């Protein structure tokens, strides 16, 4: 990493004039967040733009876009708004934490407070579960159920575990992710919410209500009174149930070379195991469906160095 760089990597940015979404390479420095276009698979020069962090405010989680639950919103001193999307909840929170630290770099007390807040756990002594659920159902500010797919089946009127945690925090029902996870588990125990899908149902049966599962972008939940499941029609399925049945091992943005035109585009890759598949998604699109993928069984995985000599191993 270059000198003075606090963090760097791909984020998907909303355009200012035409609100299209495009992947950019971001570099966070002490006072500035720079972003670059991708040119020929490499970071272009000079920067496409820069966000001055002095006096900036950050909103995370930002729930302004229903189909983009992994957003960070930055508002500059001049009231310019930037919407940036990460590839996972963990990556989004890592970016938000580093950006917040950079904004308050000149205030050591603020930075120390951030570290304390990151690791704090204070469950409010008086929680009205009915009030929370009523607000969750609110048509304007509530959590909006939508169709989600797991292992080849589409479950209507559901929401992601990580989205539920985001909503609880953004509505001030919880001050930290750990607190929100605890609150979400209480809502399930009191039968206000229900787990949906094979993975979530299995976690409940096995008692696996740990933070790592409840606060997960693959865990599905629904309101207890509106549980519905619908098998996707075969004509709508371009991917088999088997392909999407594996547990997610890793996900993130990578630059991919096209098969025909050989141009480079950023895609969100999701690696699954048992069975081993690698799928990729177009981050500029709203729908959360793979645009391609392949089985890793029998694949040769190589790391190409600058001299073009591959080193890799056969996958069994």
Number of C-alpha atoms within 10 A of each C-alpha: 8 9 6 10 13 17 16 17 16 24 27 22 24 18 13 12 6 7 9 12 19 19 26 21 21 23 21 22 20 19 16 17 20 19 26 20 19 19 12 13 15 12 15 15 11 10 14 14 11 14 18 17 23 16 12 20 16 20 15 18 22 21 20 13 11 14 13 18 23 25 27 23 19 22 18 17 13 9 10 11 17 17 20 24 24 27 20 20 20 15 17 20 17 14 22 21 18 16 25 19 20 22 22 20 15 13 11 11 10 15 18 12 10 16 12 11 13 14 10 14 16 11 16 11 5 6 12 8 15 11 9 16 16 10 15 20 14 11 9 9 13 15 21 17 17 15 13 21 19 18 17 20 20 19 23 19 18 26 24 22 23 24 25 25 25 25 22 23 18 16 14 10 19 24 19 20 20 22 20 26 25 18 20 22 18 14 18 17 11 11 12 17 20 22 23 24 19 14 17 21 17 13 16 15 9 9 9 14 17 13 15 10 17 28 24 18 19 19 23 27 25 24 22 13 10 12 16 14 15 11 11 13 10 10 6 7 11 12 16 12 13 13 20 23 19 17 16 17 10 12 17 17 22 16 18 16 15 10 8 6 7 10 13 17 17 24 23 22 23 19 18 21 17 12 15 20 21 21 20 22 19 20 23 16 13 12 11 13 15 18 12 13 16 12 14 18 12 9 12 12 13 12 11 11 9 7 6 8 9 12 11 10 11 11 11 8
